[in-house]
């Protein structure tokens, strides 16, 4: 019997909670945590800096009221710019210390670009790659000193975005990955193929399904990333064009025992009606995972 369903967590971004200025309506954290529990989730990621309590003891008490725990947090960091790196690493030290003190074993690294937002792709040159890899080692040492493993998250609009970026990264160092099925798909990569290529190095997983028509408009530059999110590019699991079942079957067959995080990026215009919006989507995704678990 698979224990898949006991390793499914939520992420505040599924409820539209993002730290980007002007992203959308911000739901109150109490409602978000209550709805995670109602869906059947046993853990959450941290969400944007300051959304949940910053003090580790206060955070533990707060989440204990919902019988939830922290299983990771997205930590963005620009690693290829020498003029920014010391400030970046100071933030990473604080963030990884907070995560470790709240029981997380993983820090999800967002390999940010120097540009704001997610609408513009960047291509690092060889000098940028050298700086990136050197500073990635420094970052991993900091996270490791705080008791965390770094899982690098390829992400649309960040320095590690497309399949050739991921392949070069895997060839250049031994960092583990956070496989995000949605961001890889939007970037034109095959999430199942990446999962196979990175076998043994997948530490954390973000699950989201994708409408390929909208993803194609993002790839071509016809539609910006945020607008595509508003338009419904990210779908409940099983309702888009990503081979979610194939990714999970490969991971489980390889012995993956980490967390799967429901992370259907959303941008809300207003407070959802009770039981509607993000909660309804999360229930659909969890029910889809129940079907996959039954087949494992």
MOMONOR-V657514 format. One record per pair of residues at least 6 apart in sequence whose C-alpha atoms are under 8 Angstrom apart, sorted by sequence separation. I is the first residue (numbers start at 1). J is the second residue. D is the distance in whole Angstrom. If there is no record, write none. Layout:
i=I j=J d=D
i=I j=J d=D
//
This chain:
i=12 j=18 d=7
i=36 j=42 d=8
i=46 j=52 d=7
i=53 j=59 d=5
i=63 j=69 d=6
i=78 j=84 d=7
i=79 j=85 d=6
i=99 j=105 d=8
i=143 j=149 d=7
i=144 j=150 d=8
i=154 j=160 d=5
i=155 j=161 d=5
i=156 j=162 d=8
i=160 j=166 d=6
i=184 j=190 d=7
i=185 j=191 d=6
i=217 j=223 d=5
i=218 j=224 d=6
i=234 j=240 d=8
i=238 j=244 d=7
i=272 j=278 d=8
i=52 j=59 d=7
i=78 j=85 d=7
i=99 j=106 d=8
i=143 j=150 d=7
i=153 j=160 d=8
i=154 j=161 d=5
i=184 j=191 d=6
i=195 j=202 d=7
i=218 j=225 d=6
i=237 j=244 d=7
i=16 j=24 d=7
i=17 j=25 d=8
i=18 j=26 d=8
i=99 j=107 d=7
i=154 j=162 d=8
i=16 j=25 d=7
i=17 j=26 d=6
i=53 j=62 d=8
i=60 j=69 d=8
i=79 j=88 d=8
i=113 j=122 d=7
i=140 j=149 d=7
i=214 j=223 d=8
i=16 j=26 d=7
i=17 j=27 d=7
i=78 j=88 d=7
i=140 j=150 d=6
i=181 j=191 d=5
i=218 j=228 d=7
i=16 j=27 d=7
i=77 j=88 d=6
i=96 j=107 d=7
i=180 j=191 d=8
i=15 j=27 d=7
i=77 j=89 d=8
i=154 j=166 d=7
i=179 j=191 d=8
i=266 j=278 d=8
i=215 j=228 d=8
i=214 j=228 d=6
i=77 j=92 d=8
i=179 j=195 d=7
i=15 j=32 d=7
i=75 j=92 d=7
i=215 j=233 d=7
i=214 j=233 d=6
i=12 j=32 d=7
i=75 j=95 d=7
i=262 j=282 d=7
i=163 j=184 d=8
i=177 j=198 d=8
i=211 j=232 d=8
i=212 j=233 d=8
i=29 j=51 d=7
i=161 j=183 d=8
i=162 j=184 d=7
i=211 j=233 d=5
i=29 j=52 d=7
i=152 j=175 d=7
i=154 j=177 d=8
i=161 j=184 d=7
i=179 j=202 d=7
i=210 j=233 d=6
i=211 j=234 d=6
i=262 j=285 d=8
i=44 j=68 d=7
i=46 j=70 d=6
i=151 j=175 d=7
i=152 j=176 d=6
i=153 j=177 d=6
i=154 j=178 d=7
i=163 j=187 d=8
i=177 j=201 d=6
i=178 j=202 d=6
i=181 j=205 d=8
i=182 j=206 d=8
i=186 j=210 d=8
i=210 j=234 d=5
i=211 j=235 d=7
i=42 j=67 d=7
i=43 j=68 d=5
i=44 j=69 d=6
i=45 j=70 d=5
i=46 j=71 d=8
i=150 j=175 d=7
i=151 j=176 d=5
i=152 j=177 d=5
i=153 j=178 d=5
i=154 j=179 d=7
i=155 j=180 d=8
i=162 j=187 d=5
i=163 j=188 d=7
i=176 j=201 d=5
i=177 j=202 d=5
i=178 j=203 d=6
i=179 j=204 d=6
i=180 j=205 d=6
i=181 j=206 d=6
i=182 j=207 d=7
i=185 j=210 d=7
i=209 j=234 d=6
i=210 j=235 d=5
i=10 j=36 d=7
i=42 j=68 d=5
i=43 j=69 d=5
i=44 j=70 d=5
i=45 j=71 d=6
i=46 j=72 d=6
i=47 j=73 d=6
i=48 j=74 d=8
i=73 j=99 d=7
i=150 j=176 d=7
i=151 j=177 d=4
i=152 j=178 d=5
i=153 j=179 d=6
i=154 j=180 d=7
i=161 j=187 d=6
i=162 j=188 d=7
i=163 j=189 d=5
i=175 j=201 d=7
i=176 j=202 d=6
i=177 j=203 d=6
i=178 j=204 d=5
i=179 j=205 d=5
i=180 j=206 d=4
i=181 j=207 d=6
i=182 j=208 d=5
i=186 j=212 d=8
i=208 j=234 d=6
i=209 j=235 d=5
i=42 j=69 d=7
i=43 j=70 d=6
i=44 j=71 d=6
i=45 j=72 d=5
i=46 j=73 d=5
i=47 j=74 d=7
i=72 j=99 d=7
i=149 j=176 d=8
i=150 j=177 d=8
i=151 j=178 d=5
i=153 j=180 d=7
i=156 j=183 d=6
i=162 j=189 d=6
i=163 j=190 d=8
i=174 j=201 d=8
i=176 j=203 d=6
i=177 j=204 d=7
i=178 j=205 d=5
i=179 j=206 d=6
i=180 j=207 d=6
i=181 j=208 d=6
i=182 j=209 d=6
i=208 j=235 d=7
i=209 j=236 d=6
i=43 j=71 d=6
i=44 j=72 d=8
i=45 j=73 d=5
i=46 j=74 d=7
i=155 j=183 d=5
i=156 j=184 d=8
i=170 j=198 d=7
i=178 j=206 d=7
i=180 j=208 d=7
i=181 j=209 d=7
i=182 j=210 d=6
i=208 j=236 d=7
i=209 j=237 d=5
i=212 j=240 d=7
i=236 j=264 d=7
i=18 j=47 d=7
i=19 j=48 d=5
i=37 j=66 d=7
i=45 j=74 d=8
i=70 j=99 d=8
i=154 j=183 d=7
i=155 j=184 d=7
i=186 j=215 d=5
i=208 j=237 d=6
i=209 j=238 d=7
i=210 j=239 d=8
i=211 j=240 d=5
i=212 j=241 d=6
i=235 j=264 d=7
i=17 j=47 d=7
i=18 j=48 d=6
i=19 j=49 d=7
i=154 j=184 d=7
i=156 j=186 d=7
i=185 j=215 d=8
i=186 j=216 d=7
i=207 j=237 d=8
i=209 j=239 d=7
i=210 j=240 d=5
i=211 j=241 d=6
i=234 j=264 d=6
i=10 j=41 d=6
i=17 j=48 d=7
i=37 j=68 d=8
i=156 j=187 d=6
i=163 j=194 d=8
i=188 j=219 d=8
i=209 j=240 d=5
i=210 j=241 d=6
i=234 j=265 d=6
i=9 j=41 d=5
i=12 j=44 d=8
i=34 j=66 d=7
i=70 j=102 d=7
i=71 j=103 d=7
i=72 j=104 d=5
i=75 j=107 d=7
i=77 j=109 d=7
i=79 j=111 d=7
i=186 j=218 d=7
i=187 j=219 d=7
i=209 j=241 d=7
i=210 j=242 d=6
i=234 j=266 d=8
i=8 j=41 d=6
i=9 j=42 d=6
i=10 j=43 d=6
i=11 j=44 d=6
i=12 j=45 d=7
i=33 j=66 d=7
i=69 j=102 d=8
i=70 j=103 d=6
i=71 j=104 d=5
i=72 j=105 d=7
i=73 j=106 d=8
i=74 j=107 d=7
i=75 j=108 d=6
i=76 j=109 d=6
i=77 j=110 d=6
i=78 j=111 d=6
i=79 j=112 d=7
i=81 j=114 d=8
i=186 j=219 d=7
i=209 j=242 d=6
i=8 j=42 d=7
i=9 j=43 d=5
i=10 j=44 d=5
i=11 j=45 d=5
i=12 j=46 d=8
i=13 j=47 d=7
i=69 j=103 d=7
i=70 j=104 d=6
i=71 j=105 d=7
i=72 j=106 d=5
i=73 j=107 d=6
i=74 j=108 d=5
i=75 j=109 d=5
i=76 j=110 d=4
i=77 j=111 d=6
i=78 j=112 d=5
i=232 j=266 d=8
i=6 j=41 d=8
i=7 j=42 d=8
i=8 j=43 d=7
i=9 j=44 d=5
i=10 j=45 d=6
i=11 j=46 d=7
i=12 j=47 d=5
i=71 j=106 d=7
i=72 j=107 d=6
i=73 j=108 d=6
i=74 j=109 d=6
i=75 j=110 d=6
i=76 j=111 d=6
i=77 j=112 d=5
i=78 j=113 d=6
i=121 j=156 d=7
i=122 j=157 d=7
i=124 j=159 d=7
i=209 j=244 d=7
i=6 j=42 d=7
i=9 j=45 d=7
i=11 j=47 d=7
i=72 j=108 d=6
i=74 j=110 d=6
i=76 j=112 d=6
i=78 j=114 d=6
i=107 j=143 d=7
i=121 j=157 d=5
i=122 j=158 d=7
i=123 j=159 d=7
i=229 j=265 d=7
i=230 j=266 d=7
i=120 j=157 d=6
i=121 j=158 d=7
i=122 j=159 d=6
i=207 j=244 d=8
i=229 j=266 d=6
i=230 j=267 d=6
i=118 j=156 d=6
i=119 j=157 d=6
i=121 j=159 d=8
i=229 j=267 d=7
i=230 j=268 d=8
i=118 j=157 d=4
i=133 j=172 d=8
i=117 j=157 d=7
i=118 j=158 d=7
i=121 j=161 d=8
i=133 j=173 d=8
i=107 j=148 d=6
i=109 j=150 d=7
i=111 j=152 d=7
i=226 j=267 d=8
i=56 j=98 d=6
i=60 j=102 d=6
i=105 j=147 d=7
i=106 j=148 d=5
i=107 j=149 d=6
i=108 j=150 d=6
i=109 j=151 d=6
i=110 j=152 d=6
i=111 j=153 d=7
i=55 j=98 d=8
i=56 j=99 d=8
i=59 j=102 d=7
i=105 j=148 d=5
i=106 j=149 d=5
i=107 j=150 d=5
i=108 j=151 d=5
i=109 j=152 d=5
i=110 j=153 d=5
i=111 j=154 d=7
i=54 j=98 d=7
i=104 j=148 d=7
i=105 j=149 d=6
i=106 j=150 d=6
i=107 j=151 d=6
i=108 j=152 d=6
i=109 j=153 d=6
i=110 j=154 d=7
i=111 j=155 d=8
i=113 j=157 d=7
i=56 j=101 d=6
i=57 j=102 d=8
i=106 j=151 d=7
i=108 j=153 d=6
i=110 j=155 d=7
i=112 j=157 d=8
i=113 j=158 d=5
i=236 j=281 d=5
i=56 j=102 d=6
i=96 j=142 d=8
i=97 j=143 d=8
i=100 j=146 d=6
i=112 j=158 d=5
i=113 j=159 d=5
i=235 j=281 d=8
i=236 j=282 d=7
i=81 j=128 d=8
i=92 j=139 d=7
i=96 j=143 d=6
i=100 j=147 d=6
i=111 j=158 d=6
i=112 j=159 d=6
i=237 j=284 d=7
i=238 j=285 d=7
i=245 j=292 d=7
i=249 j=296 d=7
i=80 j=128 d=5
i=100 j=148 d=6
i=110 j=158 d=8
i=111 j=159 d=6
i=236 j=284 d=6
i=237 j=285 d=5
i=80 j=129 d=7
i=82 j=131 d=7
i=93 j=142 d=6
i=97 j=146 d=6
i=111 j=160 d=6
i=236 j=285 d=5
i=237 j=286 d=8
i=80 j=130 d=8
i=81 j=131 d=7
i=85 j=135 d=8
i=89 j=139 d=7
i=92 j=142 d=8
i=93 j=143 d=7
i=96 j=146 d=6
i=238 j=288 d=6
i=80 j=131 d=5
i=81 j=132 d=8
i=92 j=143 d=7
i=151 j=202 d=8
i=191 j=242 d=8
i=192 j=243 d=7
i=237 j=288 d=6
i=79 j=131 d=7
i=80 j=132 d=4
i=96 j=148 d=7
i=151 j=203 d=6
i=182 j=234 d=7
i=191 j=243 d=8
i=195 j=247 d=7
i=199 j=251 d=8
i=237 j=289 d=8
i=79 j=132 d=5
i=89 j=142 d=8
i=93 j=146 d=8
i=151 j=204 d=7
i=203 j=256 d=8
i=205 j=258 d=8
i=207 j=260 d=7
i=79 j=133 d=8
i=192 j=246 d=6
i=196 j=250 d=7
i=200 j=254 d=7
i=202 j=256 d=7
i=204 j=258 d=6
i=205 j=259 d=6
i=206 j=260 d=6
i=207 j=261 d=6
i=208 j=262 d=7
i=80 j=135 d=7
i=192 j=247 d=5
i=195 j=250 d=7
i=199 j=254 d=7
i=203 j=258 d=6
i=204 j=259 d=6
i=205 j=260 d=5
i=206 j=261 d=5
i=207 j=262 d=5
i=208 j=263 d=6
i=209 j=264 d=7
i=79 j=135 d=6
i=191 j=247 d=7
i=195 j=251 d=7
i=200 j=256 d=8
i=204 j=260 d=7
i=205 j=261 d=6
i=206 j=262 d=6
i=207 j=263 d=6
i=208 j=264 d=5
i=79 j=136 d=7
i=185 j=242 d=7
i=206 j=263 d=6
i=207 j=264 d=7
i=208 j=265 d=8
i=192 j=250 d=7
i=182 j=242 d=8
i=181 j=242 d=7
i=9 j=71 d=8
i=181 j=244 d=7
i=108 j=178 d=7
i=108 j=204 d=8
i=20 j=117 d=7
i=106 j=203 d=8
i=106 j=204 d=8
i=119 j=224 d=5
i=119 j=225 d=5
i=118 j=225 d=6
i=119 j=226 d=7
i=118 j=226 d=7
i=71 j=259 d=7
i=23 j=226 d=8
i=45 j=261 d=8
i=44 j=261 d=8
i=39 j=279 d=7
i=25 j=267 d=7
i=26 j=268 d=8
i=24 j=267 d=5
i=25 j=268 d=5
i=36 j=279 d=8
i=39 j=282 d=7
i=23 j=267 d=6
i=24 j=268 d=5
i=25 j=269 d=5
i=27 j=271 d=7
i=35 j=279 d=6
i=39 j=283 d=5
i=24 j=269 d=6
i=25 j=270 d=5
i=26 j=271 d=8
i=24 j=270 d=8
i=25 j=271 d=7
i=40 j=286 d=8
i=39 j=286 d=7
i=14 j=262 d=7
i=14 j=263 d=5
i=16 j=265 d=7
i=17 j=266 d=8
i=9 j=259 d=7
i=11 j=261 d=7
i=13 j=263 d=6
i=14 j=264 d=5
i=15 j=265 d=8
i=16 j=266 d=5
i=17 j=267 d=8
i=7 j=258 d=7
i=8 j=259 d=6
i=9 j=260 d=6
i=10 j=261 d=5
i=11 j=262 d=6
i=12 j=263 d=8
i=13 j=264 d=7
i=14 j=265 d=5
i=15 j=266 d=6
i=16 j=267 d=5
i=7 j=259 d=5
i=8 j=260 d=5
i=9 j=261 d=5
i=10 j=262 d=5
i=11 j=263 d=5
i=13 j=265 d=5
i=14 j=266 d=6
i=15 j=267 d=8
i=16 j=268 d=6
i=7 j=260 d=6
i=8 j=261 d=6
i=9 j=262 d=6
i=10 j=263 d=7
i=13 j=266 d=6
i=8 j=262 d=7
i=16 j=278 d=8
i=15 j=278 d=5
i=14 j=278 d=6
i=15 j=279 d=8
i=14 j=282 d=8
i=5 j=289 d=7
i=5 j=290 d=7
i=5 j=293 d=7
i=4 j=293 d=6
i=3 j=293 d=8
i=2 j=293 d=6
i=2 j=294 d=8
i=2 j=296 d=6
i=1 j=296 d=7
//
